[in-house]
Amino acid sequence: MIFRRTLAALALTLAAAPALAAWDVGSLMAELARNRGGHATFTEKKYIAVLDRPVVSSGEMHYVAPDYLEKRTLAPKPELLLLDKDRITVERGKHKITLRLTEQPEILAFVASIRGTLSGDRAALERNYALHLAGSRDNWTLTLSPSDTRIAELVTRITIAGRRGQVGSVEYLQADGDRAVMSIEPLAGQ
C-alpha cells in the first residue's frame, strides 16, 4: 500500500516535470515579446550613498514595442526621458539633450537592457549581459550581469521582476554602490 502511494506520487511528480522544466529564459522572452505596449505608472527610489534617504520620483510610462519608451516624471520635478529607435532625449525644465545611441555604446547597452527585456529580445540582452532566471511564470526574477567590462564599470547588476509577460520592477545596482528601484503598475485596461 505504501509502495503504491509512493509510486503514484513519483509518477505525478514525473508527469509534472516537463511543465516545470518548460519555464526558462526562452519561455520568458516569448511571453514578453507578446506584449506590444501599454501605459503604466511608476515610482522610483534612488538610494545614493551621500544621502540619508532615498530620492523618490513618480510618473507615467508609455511603451510601444519594440523601440519606443517614454518615461515622464511628474514628481518631484517634471522630466521627460524618451527612447525612440536610435535616439535618447532628456528634457528637464528648459534644458533638452538628444543623443544618438550608436555614438554612446555604454548608454546603448544600458538602453538595450530595458528594451531587450520589454520586447523579449534575448539576443539583444545577451550581447552585453549574462542572464539568470529564477522563479516561476507567475513570479519571476531575471538578473542581468554585465559581460562587457565597460558596462560593468557602470552597473554591477540589473534585476527585473515580474509576472507572466509583465515587468513589475527594475532594480539597478551601480558599480559605486548606489542603486535605483522602480516599481511599475500597468494602468487599468493595459
C-alpha positions as CSV (number, residue, x, y, z in Angstrom):
1,M,0.0,0.0,0.0
2,I,2.7,2.5,1.0
3,F,4.8,1.4,-2.1
4,R,1.8,2.1,-4.4
5,R,1.3,5.6,-2.9
6,T,5.0,6.3,-3.2
7,L,4.9,5.1,-6.8
8,A,1.8,7.1,-7.6
9,A,3.4,10.3,-6.0
10,L,6.6,9.7,-8.0
11,A,4.5,9.2,-11.2
12,L,2.7,12.5,-10.6
13,T,6.0,14.3,-9.9
14,L,7.5,13.0,-13.1
15,A,4.4,13.9,-15.1
16,A,4.6,17.4,-13.9
17,A,8.4,17.7,-14.5
18,P,8.1,18.7,-18.2
19,A,5.7,21.5,-17.3
20,L,8.0,22.8,-14.6
21,A,11.1,22.5,-16.8
22,A,9.4,24.4,-19.6
23,W,9.8,27.7,-17.7
24,D,13.2,29.1,-18.8
25,V,14.7,32.3,-20.3
26,G,13.3,31.4,-23.8
27,S,9.8,31.0,-22.3
28,L,10.0,34.3,-20.5
29,M,11.3,36.1,-23.7
30,A,8.4,34.6,-25.7
31,E,5.9,35.9,-23.1
32,L,7.5,39.4,-23.0
33,A,7.6,39.5,-26.8
34,R,3.8,39.2,-26.9
35,N,3.4,42.5,-25.0
36,R,3.1,45.1,-27.8
37,G,3.0,48.0,-25.4
38,G,0.9,50.0,-22.9
39,H,0.8,52.7,-20.3
40,A,1.9,52.4,-16.7
41,T,2.6,54.4,-13.6
42,F,6.0,54.2,-11.8
43,T,7.6,55.0,-8.5
44,E,11.3,55.1,-8.4
45,K,13.6,55.2,-5.4
46,K,17.2,56.1,-5.8
47,Y,19.5,55.2,-2.9
48,I,22.5,57.4,-3.1
49,A,25.4,56.9,-0.6
50,V,25.8,60.6,0.3
51,L,22.0,61.0,1.2
52,D,20.2,59.8,4.3
53,R,17.0,59.0,2.5
54,P,16.2,57.8,-1.0
55,V,15.2,60.2,-3.7
56,V,11.7,59.3,-4.7
57,S,10.1,60.2,-8.1
58,S,7.0,59.1,-9.8
59,G,5.2,59.5,-13.1
60,E,3.9,57.6,-16.1
61,M,5.5,55.4,-18.8
62,H,4.3,54.6,-22.3
63,Y,5.9,51.7,-24.3
64,V,5.3,50.7,-27.9
65,A,7.2,47.6,-29.0
66,P,9.9,47.2,-29.9
67,D,11.8,50.5,-29.6
68,Y,9.7,53.4,-28.2
69,L,9.7,54.1,-24.4
70,E,8.6,57.4,-22.8
71,K,9.2,57.9,-19.1
72,R,7.5,61.1,-17.9
73,T,8.4,62.0,-14.3
74,L,5.8,64.2,-12.8
75,A,7.1,64.5,-9.2
76,P,9.1,65.9,-7.5
77,K,10.1,67.7,-10.7
78,P,8.9,67.2,-14.3
79,E,11.3,65.4,-16.5
80,L,11.0,63.5,-19.8
81,L,13.1,60.6,-20.9
82,L,12.3,59.4,-24.4
83,L,13.8,56.4,-26.2
84,D,12.9,56.4,-29.8
85,K,14.7,54.0,-32.1
86,D,18.4,55.1,-32.1
87,R,17.9,58.3,-30.1
88,I,17.6,59.2,-26.4
89,T,16.2,62.6,-25.4
90,V,16.1,64.0,-21.9
91,E,14.2,67.2,-21.0
92,R,14.4,68.9,-17.7
93,G,12.8,72.3,-17.4
94,K,14.2,74.4,-20.3
95,H,17.1,72.0,-21.0
96,K,16.9,69.4,-23.6
97,I,19.6,67.0,-24.9
98,T,19.3,64.4,-27.6
99,L,21.9,61.8,-28.3
100,R,22.3,59.1,-30.9
101,L,22.7,55.8,-29.1
102,T,25.1,54.4,-31.8
103,E,27.5,57.1,-30.7
104,Q,27.2,56.2,-27.0
105,P,27.9,52.4,-26.6
106,E,27.6,52.4,-22.8
107,I,24.3,54.1,-22.9
108,L,23.2,51.9,-25.8
109,A,24.0,48.8,-23.7
110,F,22.0,50.2,-20.8
111,V,19.1,51.0,-23.0
112,A,19.3,47.6,-24.6
113,S,18.7,46.1,-21.1
114,I,15.4,47.9,-20.9
115,R,14.2,47.5,-24.5
116,G,15.5,43.9,-24.7
117,T,13.5,42.9,-21.7
118,L,10.3,44.7,-22.6
119,S,10.4,43.4,-26.2
120,G,11.6,39.9,-25.2
121,D,14.7,40.2,-27.4
122,R,17.1,37.7,-25.8
123,A,19.8,38.3,-28.4
124,A,19.9,42.0,-27.6
125,L,20.3,41.2,-23.9
126,E,22.9,38.5,-24.4
127,R,25.1,40.9,-26.4
128,N,26.0,42.6,-23.1
129,Y,24.7,40.6,-20.2
130,A,24.7,37.1,-18.8
131,L,21.1,36.1,-18.0
132,H,19.8,34.2,-14.9
133,L,16.1,33.5,-14.4
134,A,14.6,32.4,-11.1
135,G,11.1,31.7,-10.0
136,S,8.0,30.7,-12.0
137,R,5.8,32.1,-14.7
138,D,3.7,33.9,-12.1
139,N,6.6,35.3,-10.1
140,W,9.9,35.5,-11.9
141,T,13.2,37.4,-11.5
142,L,15.6,38.0,-14.3
143,T,19.1,39.0,-13.3
144,L,21.3,40.7,-15.9
145,S,25.1,40.6,-15.1
146,P,27.3,42.7,-17.4
147,S,29.6,40.6,-19.6
148,D,31.2,43.7,-21.0
149,T,33.8,45.4,-18.8
150,R,32.8,48.9,-19.9
151,I,29.3,48.3,-18.7
152,A,30.5,46.5,-15.5
153,E,32.3,49.8,-14.6
154,L,28.9,51.5,-14.5
155,V,26.4,48.8,-13.4
156,T,27.0,45.7,-11.3
157,R,23.6,44.1,-11.8
158,I,20.2,44.7,-13.2
159,T,17.3,42.8,-11.6
160,I,14.0,42.7,-13.3
161,A,11.0,41.0,-11.7
162,G,7.5,40.4,-13.0
163,R,4.6,38.2,-13.5
164,R,4.0,36.4,-16.8
165,G,4.6,38.9,-19.6
166,Q,4.6,42.0,-17.4
167,V,7.5,43.7,-15.8
168,G,6.7,44.8,-12.3
169,S,10.0,46.2,-11.0
170,V,13.5,47.0,-12.2
171,E,16.5,47.4,-9.9
172,Y,19.8,48.8,-11.0
173,L,22.9,48.3,-8.7
174,Q,25.6,50.7,-9.8
175,A,29.3,49.8,-9.6
176,D,29.7,52.7,-7.0
177,G,27.1,51.0,-4.7
178,D,24.2,53.4,-5.4
179,R,21.0,51.8,-6.6
180,A,17.6,52.6,-8.1
181,V,14.5,50.6,-7.6
182,M,11.5,51.2,-9.9
183,S,8.1,49.8,-9.3
184,I,5.8,49.6,-12.3
185,E,2.0,49.3,-12.3
186,P,0.1,48.9,-15.6
187,L,-2.8,51.3,-15.9
188,A,-6.3,49.7,-15.9
189,G,-7.1,48.0,-19.2
190,Q,-3.4,47.5,-20.1
